[in-house]
Amino acid sequence: MANEDLGRALRRLRRLASLTQEELAERSGVSVVSVDVIRQLEQGRKHSARLPTLHALANGLGVELTTLLGDPPAVSSSGENDGPRFVAVRRAVMPVLWGPEPEPPRPGFSPVRLREQIAEGWTQYHSAEFDTVTKALPDLISDARAATASADDEDRRAGYAALAKALQLAGHVAVRMGKTDLALISLERATDAAQQSSDPLLLPMIVNSTAWTYQRQGRLEDALGIALRVADDMADAGRTGTADGLKVWGALTMSAATSAARSGDYERAAVMMEAAEKEAGRVAQLPDGGDNRMVSVFSPSSVRIERVRLAVQYGHPQDALALAEGMRLSKDTPPSWRTWLLLDVARAHTDIGDAAGAVKTLESLRRVAPTWMQHHTLAVAVVRDLWALPNHPPGLRALAEFLGIGE
């Protein structure tokens, strides 16, 4: 997000929360954020703020920091996120009204191949290859829809399962483009498809994506409610006895904990995260369902990453660094999650005044996930904060140039 957009985003989010400038200052902590700072940002007389101020404002609004800064954009190199390529995604998600019914798949169609292509799409998404995913999505959704018209009952149900995962993927990409209403439409249609498949884990996974989208919209109570309800339903139905089932339950529990924390109920969030961390140790001991790319992310590594994130967001940088110290990430931890961990560690170093430690962490991020770093508005915010310091640690200039920040 460009600096001049910060004030507009702040004003929009404050109005959505039905808060006056004075009320937002009070909820954010008047010792950190004054009414005058909020007023200057919204009026465009002040174009940036230090990370502690931005953290406090986001907490006061009940949103993630990236919601205030702007979500990492899933845009093409041309900078367009609503050009012809994304129009094709919209058309695939929402076919023309009163259009023809889907025709059965062509001869030689392979459900196994389609599932592999969708799984590869999820890998590309987690690697921030958004342009590639956006290009592939219309065909993936179209092929999956065709499979739902198969004469064979088993193939038809497999088609609905593929359609659910393809639409779920489209929903995630839409969130990254800041189009949360389109994301919810895609996820609603994914829900309909999941209910006509034979996979009992599909619906809970899509609910988790929906809860995440609600979080992006500031609908924290809605996000918390659906995640907890479906996680409880899974446990009651005995669906946590396999690795895949436990992963889905764990992802829902972590999502609920995040919503609770953002709502200010940190104790409840901590209890849920402790339960999740305890259960995560069982994943490796249970029967493996197969393709991890098609299942929710949940492992001891992902729980610890989420705990680090919450510690940073709610003003405990030392705790965050202690949680992150010596972490050994599992090999199936997606690049997107590794990115969040390194960004949060960099934020924690920045918050305690350790600029050199922040730069070292960001250099690691640039090595392991350069594409994500360039997409992430939070990376820009951290580097801009460091750039404002009177003394620049070694390596900062190279990072600033990489992200387009300079004198």
N, C-alpha and C positions, 0 to 999 in steps of 0.2 A: 504494500500500500504506500502510495506517495505521501509525503509528510502533510501536504495540504488536505488530504482526505481524512486525517485523524480526527479533526474537529467535527466534520460532518458525521462520521461514524459514532463519535461520542454523543453527539446531540440526538441522533436517531435511536441509539440504544437506551439513552436516558429517558426519552419520551416513551419508548416501548415499555419501559419499566415503570412508567407513571411517576417519575421522580422529579422534583425540582432540583435546581443546581445545589441549593442548600442541603436538601435531603441526601443527594448523592455524596456531597462532601462529608456529611455526618456518617453515612454508611461506609465510606471509604476510609475514615479515620482522619479527623481534622488535623492531626499532628503531621500527617503525610500529604494530604491533598486539601488545599484551601478552595473556597468558593471562587476566589479570583483566578486561580489556575484553571479551573473548569471553564469559567467565563471566557478567559483569554483563548483557550484551545477552541472552544465552540465558535468564537467570533473570528478565528483565523489570525488573531494578533500574536499567538504563540503556536508554533508549528510542530513542536516535539516536546517530549518530557522524558525524564530519567526512568529507567526500568522500575524502581520501587514505586514511583508515582503511577505508572501504567498498571503495575500489578494491583495496587490499591484500588484504582478505578475499576478494573475488571472484576475484582472481588465485590466491590460495592454494587456493581451492575448484575452480579451473579452469572458472569459469562467467563469463558476462557480468554486468556490474554490474546490469543490469535484471533478471536472474534472481534476484539477491539482494533487490533492491528490490521486485520484482513486475513482470511484463511490462505494457506499456501495455495497459489493458483494453479489449476490444471489447464494451462493455456499453451497454445502452440508458440513456436519461436517468433511468429509474427505479432504476438501479443493479443490475438483475437480469441475470445472464448465463446462467441456466439455467431461465428461465421458459418459457412455452408456445412462444414464437418459436424458441428454440434447441432445444426438444424436436422441433420440426418439422424443423430441420436434421439432428438426429441420425437421425430417421426417414428422411430423404432419403438420407443417407449409408449407413445400415444398414437397408434395407427389412426388413419383418417376415419372419422365417424361414418358409419354406414358403408364402409369399404368391404371388399370381398373377404370371405372367410379364408384362413390359411389353408394352403394346399398341402397334401402329404409330401414328405421329403422325396427328393429325386432318387432314381436308382443309384446305388453305390453309396448312399448316405451312411455314415458310421456314427452311431451315438457315442461310441468310445472316443472317437476322434474329436467330436464336438465337446465332450467333457474335458478333454485334454486342452483344447483351445481356450475354453473358459478358465481352466486352472492357470494356464499361461497368462491370461489377462489379469488374473489376481496377482501373479508374480510381478508383472509389469507395473501394476498399480502401486504395489508396495515399494517398487524401485523408482517411483516418481516418473515413470515413462508415460505420462498422461497423454501426450499426443498420439503415441502408438495405440494406447487403449481406446481412445476416442475414435480413432480411425477404424478399429476392429469391431467396436460394439454393435453398430447397426447390423452387420452380417451375422454376428453371434446371436443376437436377439431374433433376427429373422429365421435363421436356421433352427433355433430352439422352438420357435412358434410353429414352424412347419412340422417338427417332430411331434408336437401335441396333436396333430391331425392323423397320426399313424393309425392304421386299422388294428394293429396288434396292441392289446391292452398293456402289456409290459413295456413296449416301446413308447406308448403314449405317456405312461406315468414317468418314464425316464426323460421324455421330452419336457414334461412339466417341471421336473427337477432341474433340468438344464436351464429352462426359461427362468425359474426362480433365481438361480445363481447369477445368470446374465443380467437380469433386472436389478438384483442386489448390487452388482458391480456398477451398473449405470447409476444407481443411487449414490454410491460412494463418490464416483467421479463428479456428479452434480454438486455434492456437498463441497468438494474441493474447489469448485468453480463459484461457490457462494450462492448457488441456486437451490436452496433448501426446499422450497415448495415443489420444484420438479423432482427433487430427491424423494420426497414423501409420496408423490404420485407413483414413481417407479417402485418404491418399496411396497406400496399398497398393492400394486399389480403383482409384485413378487410374492406377496402373501397369498393372493388368490391362486397363483401357480403352485406354491408350496403345498397348499391344502389339497391339491389334486394329484400330488406325487405320492410315492410310498415311503418317503424319507421323513421320519418323525423329528429329525434334528433341524430340518430346513426352516420351519416356522420360527423356532426359538432364535436361530441365527439372524433371521430377518428382523425379528423384534429387537435384537441387540443393535442392529444398524439403525432402526427407527429411533431407539432411545438416544443413540449418538446424535442423530439429526435433531431431535427435540432439544438436546443440550445446546447445539449450535444456535437454535432459535431462542434460547433462554427459557425454554419450557421445562424447568428442572423437576418440578413436581410430577409432570407427566412422564418424563424420562425415568425417574426413580420408581414410579408406580408400576409401569409395564415391565421394567427389568426385574424387579423383585417378584412380581406376581408370576412371571414365566419361569424364573429360576426356581421358585417354590414348587410350581407345577411339575417341573422336570424332576425334582427330588422326590416328590410324592409319587410320581409315576415310575420311579426306579430307573430313570434314564441316565444316571451318572455312573453306571457300572462298566462303561467302556471308556477308552481314552477320548474318543470323539465326543461322547456325551458329557464327560467331565469338563472338557475344554469349553463346550458351549455354555454349560452351567457357570463355569468360572468366569468367562467373559461377561456374562450377564451380571454376576455378582460384583465384578470390578466396575462395570458401568454404573450400577446402582450406588456403589461407594463414591464414585466421582461426583455423581449428582448430589448425594448427601453432603459431601464436602463443600461443593459450590453453593449449597443452600445454607451453609453455616453450621451444619451438624457434624463437626469434625470427629466427635467421639463415636457416633454411629458409623461414620465412614471407616474409622480405624478398626472397629469391631468386624466389619464386613471384610476389610482387607486382610485382617489376621486370619479369618476363616478361609478366605481364598488362598492365602499363602500355605496354610496347613494342607488344604486339599490338593494344591498344585503338585506337591511331592508325590501324589499317587498316580499322576498321569503316566509316568514311565513304567509303572507296574501293571498297567491294565492292557487288555488286548487293543492293538493298534488298528484303527479303521482304514488305514491306507494313505490317501493323498492329503497331506497336511495343508496343501494350498487351498483346499475347498472347505476348511473347517476354521472356526474361530481361533484366534491366537490366545493361548493360555498355557503358561508354564511357570516354573519358579522364576525364570528370568523376566517374563512379562509382568508378573506381580511386583517384583522388586522395582522394575522400571516405573510402574504406576505409583508405587509408594514414593519413589524419588520425586516424581512429578508433583504429587500432592504436597510433599514437604516444601518444595521450592515455592509453589503457588501460594502457600499459606504461611510464608514468612519463617521457615525453619531451614535456612541454607546449610547450617552445620549438620543438621540431621540428614539432609539430602546427600551431602558429601560422604557422611559416614555410611549411609545405606549403599552408595555407589562404589565405595572403595573395595577393590579386589573382586568386583563382580565378574563372573565367568558366564558369558551369554551362551545359551544353547544354540546349536548350529541352525535350528529352524527359526530363530528370531529374525523376523523380516527387517529389511533395511529401514523401513519407516519407523519401527520401534527403536532400532539402534540410533537413528537420528534424534528421536525425542530424548533418549537418555543423554546423549552428548550435549544437546542443546540445554537441557535442564542442569547438567553439571556445570556448563559454562555460565548459566544464569546464577547458580549458587556461588561460584567463584567471584562473579561480578558483584553480587550482593554483599559479600564479606570483604570486598576491596582488594581481591587477589586478581589483578588484571593479567599478570603473567600466567596464572593458572587457567584463566578463561581463554587466553589466546592459545595456549597449548592444547586445550580441549577442542577448540574450534579448528585448529590445524588437523587434529585427528579426524574430525568430522569431514573436513574437506578431502582427506585422503580416502575415507571409506564410503562417503555418500555425497560426492560433489553436486550431483543433480538435485538431490533433496535440499542441500544447503542453499543453492541458488533459488529454489522455489519458496523457501521458508521465510516468511516475514519476520519471524522471531529471531532468526540468525542475523538479519539486517538490524533489528532493534538492539541486539546485544553488541554487535560491532559498532553501531553508531554511538552507543553509550560509552564504549571504550575509547572511541575516536575523540570524544569530547574531553577526555582527560588531558591534563597538561603534559604528562609524560607518557609517550607511547612505548609499550613493551616491544621487544624484538618480534617480528612476524606480523604485527598488526597491520602495517601498511599493505602487505601482500594480500591479507584477507579483505581489507577495505577495497582494494582495487578489484579483487575477484567479485565482490558484491556490488561494485559500482558506487562506493562511498568514497569521498575524497574531501579535499580542502574546500 
